[in-house]
Amino acid sequence: MSSPSYLGLLALVAPETLVVIGALMALAVDLLVMREQPMRARFWVSAAFAIFGCVAAAAWLMFLNPPSQSGISGLPLLPGMFVDDPLVRLVKVAILGLTILTLLLSTESSFTTHIGEYLALIMLATVGMMFLVSAQDILMIFIALELTSLSLYVLTAFNKRNVRSSEAALKYFLFGGMAAAFTLFGLSLIYGLAGSTGLREIAARLDSPSLDPLLVTALVLTAVGFGFKLAAAPFHLWAPDAYQGAPTPSAAFIASGSKVASFFVLARLMMVGFPHAAGSGAWHAYAPGWLPLFAILAVASMVLGNLTAIAQTSVKRLLAYSAIAHGGYALLGLLANGPQGIASLVYYVITYGLTVLGAFGIVGLVEEKAGDARLSDFAGFGRREPVLAFCMMIFMLSLAGIPPLAGFFGKFYLFTAAAAGAANLGLLWLVIFAIGASAVSLYYYLQVLKQIYVAPAPQGQGSLAAPMSTRVVLGLVALGVVLLGCMPDLIVGRVLAAMQFALAKG
């Protein structure tokens, strides 16, 4: 047996190390150098160091250290604990991109004076997400999940001037702690049954054609824990309050980056660890397993998310219930249970994260000006801020699934993969249900656009005086949503190529 290559281990976790260095530099610069400077200068200088860490990590992943030189074989110490392949790298780069956009949208904020701490927590949450997508071991999955969650709890409570922020963080923390207990209990049962924490070893040892009742219990408990992380109904109760009460950049990060990492690791956990316990949710061909379990969660999320969003008067809460519904759509990629399903899931969560990040960016500007983000606060927005209003229209229509935007192709690819993923179109019932739910969602997205373009502006309402940097970032995000809708192969082609690489490597 070869001795552990610690130099290879260091190269393998270099992106995460660079992000941690960026977090420490942002914290140190703010506390030691910029403490007496104006808020705006502190945010920009500290964020520059954090962004540099993210850019360096992304450059390492894309250009400096090809996966063929590292991979699983480069980690003889604790094999399978940390996976490095092109698909993992693609998802990590997407998370880093969303982190950079969150940092840029945070630079003009005024909700806290603890700037270094705030930026460091965003970076530490990013590190947790990066470890999460690399994990192929249930122990590593749980540790990375909790690192991410603990950072997000604090980010939710960061606006000390708003009592709703503290209330939302408390609910988020209490529900999160309970969900972590469910997850840990489920994973401990899995370890007890398989005698291993590696997903491939678990799959090899739990290959019985009949389901052990204890394994069913473990899968249900694990699904409950991940249902909370994904804000899937009925485990969604924390999401509306967290989205509304958290500082807007924090809410945007929770809605974007954490969803990308959580859906990806859930797909890996189920498809790699429990291929023999999948079962079937096909019409008239039901078989017990995790597939029918997540089919139920998908239906519940689409129904509750879309119907409850119709009644909302706060745009933040509307986006929260919309996120619950989009979680239901994304689960269709998991239910497809194959390479096309994974490709559609990765594309969908990345483009959804980009879109909702842009939407929250504009909501944050309106909230800064009006003191809230009610639907009525967007009245006349199209005449006061035509460029930002056009960007918001792109984000809303993309979330609704209107061509040629990224949201349309994301849903189309998801629905196609789900319909083709089951024998004899067995999941067609779920696809038809999802199409109907998506049609319902168009109503409340159009309600936002109605306020923007049809409702008259209140007397005395002027422009938002939004900083040029924020306008440029939001414009680039809107352009990215259009570009990824017109050229989806920018992501889908890379995902399929990465999966072929992984299959070839075995």
N, C-alpha and C positions, 0 to 999 in steps of 0.2 A: 504493500500500500504506500502510495506516494505521500511525502510529508506535506502539510498544509502550505500553500503559497500565499503568504500574507501580503506580498506585493500584488499578486493577482486579486486578492480580496479588496485591497485598497483601490485598485483600478476599477473594480466592479462597482463599488459604491462611491466612486468619485463624483457623480452628479449630485447625489444626496449630500456629500461632504461640501461641495461648492455652495449649495443652497444654505446649509447651516452656517458656513463662513459668511455668506451674504447677510444672514439674519444677525449674526454677532456684530458684523461691521456696522449695520444700520443702527443697532442698539447702542454700540459704543460711540459712534459719531454723534448721535442725538444727545446722549447723556454727558459726554465729555467735551464736545466741541461746540455744538449748536444750541445748547440749553437756553441761552439768553437771546437768541435770534428770533425774528418774527416767525409765526406759525407756518406761513407759506414756505419760507426758506427752509425751515426745519424739515417739513414734509418732503420737499423736492430733493434736498441733499441726502437725507436718509434713504428715501425711496430709490435714489440713483444707485446706492450701494446694493440695496436689495435686488433691484432689477439687474444689475451687473452679475450678481450671483446666479440668477435664473438664466440669463443669456449664456453665461459660461457653462452652466449645466446642460442647456439645450445644445450648445455647440459640441460639447463632449459626446453627447448621445448621438448626434447626427453625423459628425465628421471625424472626431479625433480618435475614437477607439471602436473599430467595427466589431459587431457582436460575434463574428466568426473567430475573433481572437480571444473572446472571453467566454460568454455563454455559460451553461451549467458546468461544462467541463473545466472552466477556470476557477471553480470553487470546490476543491476537494474537502475543505473544511465545512461541515454541516451541509452536505449536498441536498439540493432541493429546497433549502430554506430561502434561497434568493435566486430568482430566475431572470436571465437577461437574454432577450431575443428581439428581433425587429418589431414584433407586435407590441411588446412591453415598452420598447423605446418610443414607438409612435404615440402610445397613450401618455407616457411621461412627458413628451414634448407638448402634447395638447394641454396637459395640466399646467405645465410651466407657462405656456402661452396665456392661459386664463388667469394665472397668478399675476403675470406682468400687466395684463389689462386691468385687473383689480387694483394693483398698486398705482397705476396711472390715474384711475378714476378716484383714488383716495387722496391724491395730492392736494386737492382744493377743499378738502373737508375741514370742518371746524368743530366736530363733536367731541374731541378729546385733546388734552394737552400732553398726553403720554404717547407721543408719536413713535418713539423708538420701540417701546413695548408692543404697540399695536402692529407695526410692520414686522417685528420679530415673530409674533404669534401667527401672522399670515404665512410667513416662511416656514415655521415649524409645522403648521397644518399641511403645507405643501410637501414637506419631507415625509410626513405620515402617509399622505396619499401616494407618493412615489414608492415607498416601501410596500404599501398595500398592493399596488398593481404588480410588484415583483414577487409577491409571496405565493408560494406553492406548498405551504405548510400551515396547518390550522393554528399552531402556536404563534407563528409570525403574523398571520392574518389578524388574530385577535390583538396582538400588541400594537400593530400599525393602525388598526381601527380605533383603538383607544387613544393613541397619540393624536390622531386626527380629531377625534371627538372632543378631547379635553381642550384643545386649542380653539375649536369652534364654539364651545360653551363660553369661554372667556370673551371671544370676539363678539358674541351676541350681547354680552353685558357691558360693552365698552362705553356706551353713551351714558355716563353717570348723571347727566342732566335730565334724562327722560326715564320716568318710573316704569314705563312700558318695556324699556330695554332690560331692566333688572327682573321684571316679572317674566318676560319671555325667556331669559336665560335660566331662571329657576325652573320653569316648566321643562325647558329643553334638557337641563341637567337631570332632573328627576326622572323623566321618561327615558333619557339616555342611560342612566344608571340601571334602571329596571331592564331595559333592552339588553344591556351588556351582560346582566345576570342570566337572562334567557340564552343569549349566544354562548356564554361560557359553559353553561350547563349542557347545552346541546353538543358543543364541541368535546366536552369531557366524556359524554356518552359515546361519541364516535371514537375517541381514543380508546375507551374501554373495550369497545367491540373489535376494533382493528388492531390494537396494540402498536399503533404507529401514528405519527402526526403528519407525515408526508402524504399528499393527495394521491399520488400514483400508487403508493403502498396501500393506502386505504382502499382504492379501487380494486387492487389485486386481491385483497383479503376479504372484501365484502361483495364477492361476485356471485353470491347465491341467487338462483332464479326466484326464490321466494323471499319476501320481505320479513325480516325479523321485527317483531313489535317494538323492541327497544330502538331499532334503527328508525322506525317510523316516528317514534317520540323525539329522537334526536333531530331528525329532519324538520319536524314541526317547530321545535324550539329554536333551531337555527334560522328558519324562515321568519319567525316572529322577530328575532333580533335584527335581521337584515331588512325586514319590512319597516322597522323603525328608521333605520339609516336611509332608506329610500323614500320615506314618507309615503308608503303605500297604505291604502285603507285596509283595515281599520286601525292602523298603527300611525296615523298621520296627525294626531291631535296637537302635537307640538309645533307643527310647521306654520300654520297661519299666524300664531302669536310671535313665533321667532322671526318670520319674515317681516312682520309689521313693526315689531319692537326693536329689532337689531339695527345698528347703523347700516345705512343702505349699502355701502361697499361690503360689509360683512354678510348681509343677506344675499347679495349678488354672488359672493364666493361660495356660500353654502349651497345656493341653487345651481351653481355651475360646476366648479372643480370637484366638490365632494360627490356629486352625482356621477361624474365620469368614473372616478375611482371605485365607487361602491358597486355600480352596475357591472363593471369589468371584473372585479374580484368575485362577485356573486356568480357570474357566468362561469368563471374558471373553477370555483369551488364545486358547483353542481356538475358541470360537464366532465371535469377531470376526476373529481373525487367520487362521484356517485353515478357513473354511466349505467350501472346495472339496476339502479333504483329509480330510474326516470319515470317509469309508468307511462301513461298516455292520457291526454285530455281530449282525444279525438271524439267526434260525435258518434255515438253508438259503439264506441270501442274503448270505453273507459278502462283504465288499469291503474291501481294504486301506485303512488310514487310522488316525486316532487313536481312533475309537470302539471298534474291536475291541481295541486296545491297553489302553484303560482298562477295558474289560469284563473282560479277563484280570486286571488289578490288583484289580478289585472282587471277583471270585470268590476270588482268593488271599487277600485281606484278610478276607473273611467267614469262610472256612474256617479259616485260621490263627488269627485273633483269637478266634473263639468256642471252638474246640477247646482252644487253649492256656489260655484263661481258666479252664476247668473245673479244671485242675490246680493253680491258684494258691492259696497260703495267705496271702499278703499282699494286703490289699484295695487297696493302691496299684497293685501289679502287675496285679491283676484289672482295675482301671479302665484300666490302660494297654492290656492286650490287648482290653478292651472298646472302647477308642478306635480301635484298629486295625480291629475289625469294623464300628464305626459309620462309619469312613472308607469302607469298602466299600459300605455302604448309601448314603452321601451321593453316591458316584460315579454312582449311578443317575440322579440329577438331571442330571448332566452328560451321561450317555448318552441322556437324553430329547431333548437337542439342540433346545430350543425355549423359548418364553416360559413354558409350564407347568413345564418342567424347571427353569428358573432360579428361578421362584417357589417351587417345592417345595424346591430346594436351599437357598435363603436362609432359608426358614422352618425347615428342619431343622437347619442349622448353628447358627442363633441359639438355638433351643430346646434343642438338645443342649448348647451352651456354657453356658447358664443352669443346666441340670440337673446337669452334671458339676461345675460350680463349687460348687453346693450340696453335692454328695456329698463333694467334697474338703474343704469347710469342716468337715463333721462328722468326717471321717477325721482331720483335723488336731487336733480336740479330743480324740479318743480317743488319738491318738499322743502328745499332750502329757501325758496322764494316765498311759498305760501304757508309754510309751517306744517303742512300735512300733504298727503298725496291722495285726496279723494277724487272721485271721477269729476266732480264739479270744478276742481282746481285746474283741470285740463281744458276748460271751456275757452274757446278762442285761441288755443295754443298754435293752431296752424297759421293764424294771421300775425301773431306776436313773434313766433320763432319758426319760420317756414322750413329751414334746413333741419332743425332738430325734430320738427313735426314729421317731416318726410322720413327721417331715420326711424322714428317711433312707428310710423305706418309700416315700414319694412319689417320691423321686429314683430309687430302684432300679426301681420299677414303671414309671416313665416311660422309663427307659433300656431296659427290656424291651419297651416298646410296649403297655402295658395301658391301655385306655380308662378314664376320659375324660381322661387326662393328655396333655401336649403331645407326648410321644414316640410315642403311638399315632397321632395325626393326622399327625405328621411322616412316619412310615413309610408310612401309608396314602396320603398325598399323593405321596410319592416313588414308590411302587410303581405308583400310578395313572398318574402322568405318564410313567414309563418304559414301561408297557404300551401307552399310547396314542401315545407319541412315535414309534414305529417303524411302518412300514406293515405291515398285516395281523398286528398283535400280534407282531412279530418278536422283541421282547425279552421275551416272556412267559416264556421259559425262565429268564432271569435273575431275573425277578420271583419266580417259583416257588422258585428257589434261595434268594433273599433271605428269603422267608417261612419256609422251612425253617431257615435259619441263625438267624433271629430266634427261632424256637421253641426252638432249642438254647440260646440265650443266657438264656432264662428260668430254666434250671436253676441257673446260677451266681449269678444275682441272688437267687434264692430261698435259696441257701446263706447269703448274707449275712443275709437276713431270718430264716432259721432260727436263726442265732446270736443275733440281736437278740431274738426273741420266744419261742423254744422252749428253747434251751440255758440251763441254770441258771447264775446268776452265781457267780463264784469267791468264796470266803469273804473277807470284809473289804473287798470292793469297794464304794465309795460312789459318790456322784454325781460328775460331772465338775467341778462348780463353775465352769461356763462363764460368762463375763461376760454380762450382760444385753444389751449391744450386739450381741454375736455371735449370741445367741439370736434377737434381733429381725431381724437381717439374714438369717439362715437361714430364719426363718419367712416373711419377705417373698419370698425366692427360691422356697420351696415353694409359696406362694400364687401366684406368677407362673407356675409350671409348671402348676398346676391351671387358672388363668385362661386361659392360652394354649391349653390343650387344649380347654377348653369354648368359647372364642371365638377360634378360629384366624384369623378374618378381621382381627383386630387387626394382624397382620403380613401375611398373604397378600393381603388387599385392598389394602393400601398398596403392596406389591411390584408387584402387577398394574397399579395406577394409575400407579406410577412408570415401569413399562416402557412403558405406553401413551404417557406424556409423552415418553419418550426416542424412541419410534418416530415420534411426531408431529413432533418437532424434527429427525428425520433424523440 
